[in-house]
Amino acid sequence: MIAQNLKNILNTIPSEVALVAVSKTKPNSDIMEAYEAGQRVFGENKVQDMAAKAEALPKDIQWHMIGHLQSNKVKYIASFVSLIHGIDSLKLLKEVNKRAAQNDRVIDCLLQIHIAQEETKFGLDESEARAVISTAEELKNIRIVGLMGMATNTSDKAQVRKEFAGLKDLAIKLKTENCQLPTVSMGMSGDYLLAIQEGSTLVRVGSAIFGVRN
């Protein structure tokens, strides 16, 4: 089932778009089923779960931290995390840099941009993103490789499309000599095709691969 779902999704995604299989709340056996079907990139939203899974599962898995990350928990994933999707403050970025240095690593990060109408979502606005990018030039153990945004949870496709288009435009606008921002992470199970049409290079798909969460 999982292998077939994965295959179906991959058939709808252009080769230049990467897929994060969102495995949060799912058991290791489900992850292994996707792994055996060829998937290597998995997303978790809780530090504790991700650390436990990374310990137990194959070492060539790339783990993406896709949830809201608290500064005091960075130390638990700094030795292995492949990409942090939700950098929403300079304080968090500096902590990631510090912990990456302790592990002799450079950690790739995405800046989370607030694109939704909902206040509950985390993220930076354009001026805050610019400030973070300019300060980040001094941080040697992180690499800002792109932007991430979560659209409003609405059935209004026109609004979602507009929010995705805005994020892609911002990524183009914020490019600097030191900061190319090749990755634009937007789109989930319900709207990833729309996100790809608007320029997403990385989609996060969970329930469409693993089934509905308990």
One Martini backbone bead per residue (centre of mass of N, CA, C, O) as a GRO file, in nm:
protein
  214
    1MET     BB    1   0.062   0.061  -0.025
    2ILE     BB    2   0.293   0.261   0.025
    3ALA     BB    3   0.451   0.201  -0.233
    4GLN     BB    4   0.221   0.280  -0.425
    5ASN     BB    5   0.173   0.568  -0.329
    6LEU     BB    6   0.457   0.666  -0.391
    7LYS     BB    7   0.450   0.610  -0.692
    8ASN     BB    8   0.209   0.792  -0.757
    9ILE     BB    9   0.339   1.055  -0.666
   10LEU     BB   10   0.600   1.047  -0.840
   11ASN     BB   11   0.431   1.058  -1.113
   12THR     BB   12   0.343   1.379  -1.037
   13ILE     BB   13   0.653   1.452  -1.018
   14PRO     BB   14   0.898   1.622  -1.104
   15SER     BB   15   1.239   1.564  -1.110
   16GLU     BB   16   1.307   1.862  -0.973
   17VAL     BB   17   1.128   1.751  -0.740
   18ALA     BB   18   1.116   1.705  -0.403
   19LEU     BB   19   1.052   1.442  -0.153
   20VAL     BB   20   0.879   1.447   0.155
   21ALA     BB   21   0.820   1.203   0.387
   22VAL     BB   22   0.568   1.221   0.621
   23SER     BB   23   0.632   1.035   0.938
   24LYS     BB   24   0.460   1.136   1.143
   25THR     BB   25   0.336   0.898   1.380
   26LYS     BB   26   0.495   0.674   1.243
   27PRO     BB   27   0.617   0.377   1.210
   28ASN     BB   28   0.901   0.211   1.120
   29SER     BB   29   0.763   0.013   0.923
   30ASP     BB   30   0.659   0.232   0.729
   31ILE     BB   31   0.930   0.356   0.659
   32MET     BB   32   1.054   0.092   0.544
   33GLU     BB   33   0.860   0.065   0.309
   34ALA     BB   34   0.953   0.328   0.172
   35TYR     BB   35   1.254   0.262   0.164
   36GLU     BB   36   1.224  -0.002  -0.013
   37ALA     BB   37   1.098   0.197  -0.248
   38GLY     BB   38   1.340   0.450  -0.228
   39GLN     BB   39   1.307   0.628   0.011
   40ARG     BB   40   1.516   0.897   0.193
   41VAL     BB   41   1.307   1.129   0.271
   42PHE     BB   42   1.220   1.254   0.600
   43GLY     BB   43   0.952   1.386   0.811
   44GLU     BB   44   0.959   1.567   1.123
   45ASN     BB   45   0.802   1.741   1.425
   46LYS     BB   46   0.965   1.573   1.649
   47VAL     BB   47   1.253   1.540   1.811
   48GLN     BB   48   1.223   1.272   1.965
   49ASP     BB   49   1.127   1.100   1.725
   50MET     BB   50   1.365   1.155   1.534
   51ALA     BB   51   1.592   1.044   1.713
   52ALA     BB   52   1.480   0.756   1.741
   53LYS     BB   53   1.467   0.688   1.436
   54ALA     BB   54   1.765   0.745   1.362
   55GLU     BB   55   1.876   0.521   1.548
   56ALA     BB   56   1.701   0.267   1.414
   57LEU     BB   57   1.762   0.353   1.126
   58PRO     BB   58   1.895   0.405   0.846
   59LYS     BB   59   2.181   0.612   0.772
   60ASP     BB   60   2.072   0.720   0.471
   61ILE     BB   61   1.879   0.897   0.598
   62GLN     BB   62   1.698   1.197   0.551
   63TRP     BB   63   1.638   1.444   0.793
   64HIS     BB   64   1.347   1.645   0.843
   65MET     BB   65   1.261   1.944   1.003
   66ILE     BB   66   0.909   2.054   0.999
   67GLY     BB   67   0.870   2.178   1.261
   68HIS     BB   68   0.859   2.343   1.539
   69LEU     BB   69   1.160   2.486   1.674
   70GLN     BB   70   1.334   2.470   1.963
   71SER     BB   71   1.627   2.578   2.085
   72ASN     BB   72   1.655   2.354   2.325
   73LYS     BB   73   1.644   2.103   2.086
   74VAL     BB   74   1.880   2.106   1.880
   75LYS     BB   75   2.094   1.912   2.017
   76TYR     BB   76   1.935   1.635   1.936
   77ILE     BB   77   1.989   1.688   1.593
   78ALA     BB   78   2.276   1.807   1.500
   79SER     BB   79   2.427   1.530   1.410
   80PHE     BB   80   2.188   1.456   1.155
   81VAL     BB   81   2.044   1.670   1.027
   82SER     BB   82   1.965   1.784   0.698
   83LEU     BB   83   1.691   1.970   0.739
   84ILE     BB   84   1.559   2.291   0.828
   85HIS     BB   85   1.241   2.442   0.777
   86GLY     BB   86   1.179   2.641   1.061
   87ILE     BB   87   1.316   2.932   1.043
   88ASP     BB   88   1.186   3.208   1.271
   89SER     BB   89   1.478   3.302   1.390
   90LEU     BB   90   1.781   3.416   1.495
   91LYS     BB   91   1.809   3.253   1.751
   92LEU     BB   92   1.780   2.975   1.615
   93LEU     BB   93   2.011   2.998   1.410
   94LYS     BB   94   2.238   3.033   1.624
   95GLU     BB   95   2.191   2.758   1.758
   96VAL     BB   96   2.246   2.585   1.513
   97ASN     BB   97   2.534   2.685   1.470
   98LYS     BB   98   2.647   2.595   1.743
   99ARG     BB   99   2.572   2.287   1.720
  100ALA     BB  100   2.718   2.235   1.454
  101ALA     BB  101   3.002   2.303   1.556
  102GLN     BB  102   3.011   2.076   1.775
  103ASN     BB  103   2.970   1.862   1.513
  104ASP     BB  104   3.123   1.946   1.257
  105ARG     BB  105   2.896   2.118   1.091
  106VAL     BB  106   2.667   2.186   0.818
  107ILE     BB  107   2.345   2.333   0.824
  108ASP     BB  108   2.058   2.319   0.660
  109CYS     BB  109   1.827   2.597   0.580
  110LEU     BB  110   1.499   2.731   0.628
  111LEU     BB  111   1.293   2.996   0.586
  112GLN     BB  112   1.011   3.096   0.753
  113ILE     BB  113   0.722   3.210   0.591
  114HIS     BB  114   0.451   3.425   0.623
  115ILE     BB  115   0.155   3.345   0.408
  116ALA     BB  116  -0.081   3.334   0.583
  117GLN     BB  117  -0.387   3.436   0.735
  118GLU     BB  118  -0.299   3.293   0.979
  119GLU     BB  119  -0.175   3.346   1.303
  120THR     BB  120  -0.073   3.050   1.391
  121LYS     BB  121   0.152   3.082   1.208
  122PHE     BB  122   0.471   3.075   1.140
  123GLY     BB  123   0.703   3.352   1.072
  124LEU     BB  124   0.840   3.562   0.839
  125ASP     BB  125   0.906   3.851   0.701
  126GLU     BB  126   1.079   4.022   0.476
  127SER     BB  127   1.251   4.199   0.673
  128GLU     BB  128   1.334   3.966   0.859
  129ALA     BB  129   1.473   3.793   0.643
  130ARG     BB  130   1.689   4.001   0.567
  131ALA     BB  131   1.821   4.016   0.847
  132VAL     BB  132   1.900   3.719   0.867
  133ILE     BB  133   2.075   3.700   0.611
  134SER     BB  134   2.287   3.915   0.692
  135THR     BB  135   2.377   3.770   0.958
  136ALA     BB  136   2.445   3.478   0.839
  137GLU     BB  137   2.728   3.542   0.713
  138GLU     BB  138   2.872   3.484   1.005
  139LEU     BB  139   2.766   3.190   0.985
  140LYS     BB  140   2.954   2.882   0.938
  141ASN     BB  141   2.724   2.629   1.025
  142ILE     BB  142   2.532   2.750   0.806
  143ARG     BB  143   2.271   2.711   0.544
  144ILE     BB  144   2.086   2.905   0.332
  145VAL     BB  145   1.860   2.737   0.083
  146GLY     BB  146   1.571   2.873   0.165
  147LEU     BB  147   1.214   2.846   0.157
  148MET     BB  148   0.918   2.841   0.374
  149GLY     BB  149   0.557   2.757   0.335
  150MET     BB  150   0.217   2.797   0.467
  151ALA     BB  151  -0.084   2.775   0.379
  152THR     BB  152  -0.394   2.827   0.395
  153ASN     BB  153  -0.671   2.661   0.543
  154THR     BB  154  -0.833   2.621   0.236
  155SER     BB  155  -1.060   2.592  -0.049
  156ASP     BB  156  -0.918   2.844  -0.176
  157LYS     BB  157  -0.719   2.822  -0.447
  158ALA     BB  158  -0.650   3.116  -0.514
  159GLN     BB  159  -0.518   3.184  -0.244
  160VAL     BB  160  -0.302   2.965  -0.239
  161ARG     BB  161  -0.166   3.045  -0.503
  162LYS     BB  162  -0.086   3.331  -0.412
  163GLU     BB  163   0.094   3.242  -0.175
  164PHE     BB  164   0.294   3.074  -0.341
  165ALA     BB  165   0.381   3.296  -0.540
  166GLY     BB  166   0.495   3.486  -0.320
  167LEU     BB  167   0.726   3.298  -0.229
  168LYS     BB  168   0.874   3.276  -0.496
  169ASP     BB  169   0.925   3.578  -0.533
  170LEU     BB  170   1.090   3.613  -0.274
  171ALA     BB  171   1.324   3.424  -0.346
  172ILE     BB  172   1.416   3.597  -0.587
  173LYS     BB  173   1.452   3.869  -0.427
  174LEU     BB  174   1.663   3.747  -0.191
  175LYS     BB  175   1.888   3.713  -0.362
  176THR     BB  176   2.237   3.660  -0.326
  177GLU     BB  177   2.561   3.600  -0.338
  178ASN     BB  178   2.536   3.413  -0.058
  179CYS     BB  179   2.211   3.368  -0.139
  180GLN     BB  180   2.023   3.164  -0.352
  181LEU     BB  181   1.762   2.997  -0.291
  182PRO     BB  182   1.670   2.708  -0.441
  183THR     BB  183   1.460   2.650  -0.215
  184VAL     BB  184   1.097   2.572  -0.230
  185SER     BB  185   0.885   2.504   0.043
  186MET     BB  186   0.574   2.374  -0.084
  187GLY     BB  187   0.339   2.162  -0.004
  188MET     BB  188   0.093   1.913   0.036
  189SER     BB  189  -0.123   1.668   0.000
  190GLY     BB  190  -0.359   1.885  -0.095
  191ASP     BB  191  -0.132   2.111  -0.266
  192TYR     BB  192   0.126   2.018  -0.436
  193LEU     BB  193   0.046   2.074  -0.735
  194LEU     BB  194   0.007   2.375  -0.701
  195ALA     BB  195   0.293   2.435  -0.593
  196ILE     BB  196   0.444   2.342  -0.847
  197GLN     BB  197   0.315   2.549  -1.040
  198GLU     BB  198   0.450   2.787  -0.836
  199GLY     BB  199   0.766   2.660  -0.771
  200SER     BB  200   0.817   2.415  -0.626
  201THR     BB  201   1.102   2.196  -0.494
  202LEU     BB  202   0.944   2.102  -0.217
  203VAL     BB  203   0.755   1.834  -0.086
  204ARG     BB  204   0.502   1.751   0.173
  205VAL     BB  205   0.414   1.406   0.220
  206GLY     BB  206   0.185   1.194   0.402
  207SER     BB  207  -0.116   1.074   0.380
  208ALA     BB  208  -0.076   0.989   0.070
  209ILE     BB  209   0.121   0.757   0.175
  210PHE     BB  210   0.034   0.656   0.493
  211GLY     BB  211  -0.216   0.780   0.565
  212VAL     BB  212  -0.412   0.844   0.808
  213ARG     BB  213  -0.398   0.987   1.102
  214ASN     BB  214  -0.461   0.909   1.444
   0.00000   0.00000   0.00000
